[in-house]
Each structure stands twice: as structure tokens, then as C-alpha cells.
Amino acid sequence: MVRRTKEEAQETRTRILDAAEKVFFEKGVSRTSLADIAQTAGVTRGAIYWHFANKGELFTEMFDRVLLPLVELKAASVDPNEADPLGRLIDICTVCLRDTANDPHRRRVFEILFHKCEFVEEMGPVMARYQNNMREGLANMQVAMRNAISKGQLPADMNVPVAASMVHAFISGSLRDMLFVPEALDFGHYARQMVESMIDGLRSPALRLGA
């Protein structure tokens, strides 16, 4: 009985997240109320508050679940025992672009984040979380790059902070372009080629310390 109750609670949680994704996409985050989400999910507002403290927490959970496939790759890229940290970094960037291009669910969530989310007062904690995620992402990327340097995969005197910012900007910009003008390029097909070309650019003399 306890197991079934937990399963039912998880099913309700998933249904709420699916409903939030649908309504956020249709109406935008700031114009969506918890009542809208409850109606779409077929639950009460009380059920939403049982699982989520507020709309911001619901939004954050909705976004976090599309990032789960990247967790293992990210952990491998920063693991000092990983034999190919640069390969894992390439995998992370490739999966991020390719899956967003090919998976309607992931694409819809990034569309909400980039184009349908206003960071108004009630979304202040989400804005702070997004900024922290970006700082953490940049820090992890620097660790992965230093890991790759230690394995001889990148130049020893590469300017790591600049290189990490370049790669992050490339991924963010590619995602925005993909969502804004999806017909411009088949990102699903060319994702790895684009990422590998970007990583090759990190070996440029212009990215050396003191350059």
C-alpha cells in the first residue's frame, strides 16, 4: 500500500510538471497561474502546493528534469581519473544541442526559458538559481578543461576562464538560434561537427595566457 501511495504521488508530480510545461509554453510563465496548471493537470491547487512551494520552484523542477541526461557526462568530465575528459566535454555540448534539436520536450523547455520567461519579482529566486547554474556550469567547464590539460589534450598555457566562457557562449547562442530560427540549420545533424570545430579553436595561439 505504501509503495502504491508513493507511486501515485510520483505520478501526480509528473502530471503537474507536464501540465506546467504545456501551459508555460502556451501562455508564458508570468501569465500562468497555479490555477491554470492545476486545471490542465486535473488536480487541485492544494495538490500542487503539496509537491511545490510556489510557481518558481515548479518552474525550476521542470527545467532540471531535462538536464538529467547530462549529469553523468558532467561528472565524468571533471573526474581526474577520466581518461578522456575532453571527449566527455564534447559529448556534453553535443548532447545539449542535438537533443534540444531532436526532442520536442527538451526544445519546449528551452523555448520557455529563453523566450517565454520574464524574470519579474515572483521569479526572482528562479533568476538567482539560473545565475548560480551558469556560474556552476562555467566552473565545471574550467575543471573539465584543466583536467584535459593534465591529460595533454589541450595546451598547457591555454587561458582557461576565457576558453570556458567561449564554449558556454557558443552553446547558449546556438540554442537561441536553433529556437528562434529553427530552419536555418539542422542542429541535430551538425551538432557534433560544430562542437568539435569549436573545441579545435581552443588550441589557437590567441587563447594562450599573456596573448
SVG drawing of the C-alpha trace seen along z (x, -y; Angstrom):
<svg xmlns="http://www.w3.org/2000/svg" viewBox="-9 -42 61 44">
<polyline fill="none" stroke="black" stroke-width="0.4" points="0.0,0.0 2.8,-2.4 4.6,-1.7 1.4,-2.3 0.9,-5.6 4.4,-6.7 3.9,-5.7 0.6,-7.7 2.4,-10.7 5.1,-10.5 2.5,-10.1 0.8,-13.2 4.1,-15.2 4.9,-14.2 1.4,-15.1 1.8,-18.6 5.2,-19.1 3.9,-18.1 1.0,-20.4 3.2,-23.3 5.4,-22.8 2.3,-22.8 0.8,-26.0 4.1,-27.9 4.7,-27.2 1.2,-28.4 0.8,-31.4 4.3,-32.4 5.5,-32.0 4.4,-35.3 0.8,-35.0 0.4,-31.4 -1.3,-30.9 -1.1,-27.8 -4.9,-27.5 -4.2,-27.2 -1.7,-24.4 -4.0,-22.6 -6.8,-22.7 -4.6,-21.3 -3.2,-18.6 -6.6,-17.7 -5.6,-18.3 -6.4,-20.8 -4.2,-23.8 -3.6,-22.0 -2.1,-19.1 0.4,-21.5 1.3,-23.0 1.8,-19.5 4.6,-19.0 5.9,-22.5 6.2,-25.6 5.4,-28.1 5.5,-28.7 9.2,-29.4 10.0,-26.0 7.7,-24.3 9.5,-26.0 12.9,-25.1 11.9,-21.4 10.5,-21.4 13.8,-22.7 16.0,-20.5 14.5,-17.3 15.5,-17.9 19.2,-18.3 19.3,-14.8 20.9,-13.1 23.9,-15.4 24.6,-14.6 26.8,-11.5 28.7,-13.1 29.4,-16.2 30.6,-14.1 32.9,-12.2 34.4,-15.3 35.6,-16.6 36.7,-13.2 40.5,-13.3 40.5,-9.5 38.6,-10.0 40.9,-9.1 39.2,-11.3 37.9,-14.4 37.9,-16.5 35.8,-13.8 33.3,-13.9 33.1,-17.7 32.5,-17.4 29.8,-14.8 28.1,-17.2 27.9,-20.0 26.8,-17.7 24.1,-16.1 22.8,-19.5 22.5,-20.8 21.4,-17.5 18.8,-16.5 17.3,-20.0 17.0,-19.8 15.6,-16.3 13.5,-16.1 10.3,-18.2 10.1,-18.0 13.6,-19.4 13.1,-22.0 9.9,-23.2 11.5,-23.7 14.4,-25.7 11.9,-27.7 10.1,-28.6 13.4,-29.6 14.8,-31.7 11.6,-33.2 8.7,-32.9 10.0,-33.6 10.1,-37.1 12.2,-37.4 9.7,-39.5 9.6,-39.8 7.9,-36.4 10.5,-34.7 13.4,-36.4 14.5,-33.1 14.5,-31.4 16.7,-34.2 19.1,-33.7 19.0,-29.9 19.7,-30.4 22.6,-32.7 24.0,-30.1 23.6,-27.4 25.5,-29.4 28.3,-30.1 28.4,-26.4 28.4,-25.4 31.4,-27.7 33.3,-26.4 32.7,-22.8 33.8,-23.6 37.0,-25.1 37.6,-22.0 37.0,-19.8 39.4,-21.9 42.1,-21.7 41.5,-18.0 42.0,-17.8 45.2,-19.9 46.6,-17.5 46.0,-14.7 47.7,-16.6 44.5,-17.2 44.7,-21.0 47.6,-23.4 49.2,-23.8 49.1,-27.6 45.5,-27.9 43.6,-30.8 41.0,-28.5 38.5,-31.2 38.3,-32.8 38.1,-29.3 35.2,-28.2 33.3,-31.5 33.7,-31.0 32.3,-27.5 29.5,-28.5 28.6,-31.4 28.7,-29.1 26.3,-26.7 23.9,-29.3 24.0,-31.2 23.4,-28.0 20.4,-27.1 18.9,-30.6 19.5,-30.5 18.0,-27.0 14.9,-28.1 14.5,-31.4 15.2,-30.3 14.9,-26.5 15.0,-26.2 18.4,-27.9 20.4,-24.7 19.8,-21.1 21.5,-21.3 20.6,-17.7 22.7,-16.6 25.6,-19.0 25.8,-19.3 29.0,-17.2 30.7,-18.7 30.0,-22.2 31.2,-21.3 34.4,-19.6 35.2,-22.6 34.6,-24.9 36.9,-22.8 39.6,-22.7 39.6,-26.5 40.7,-26.3 44.1,-25.4 44.5,-28.8 47.6,-30.8 45.2,-33.7 43.9,-31.8 47.3,-31.4 48.0,-33.1 49.5,-36.5 48.3,-36.7"/>
</svg>
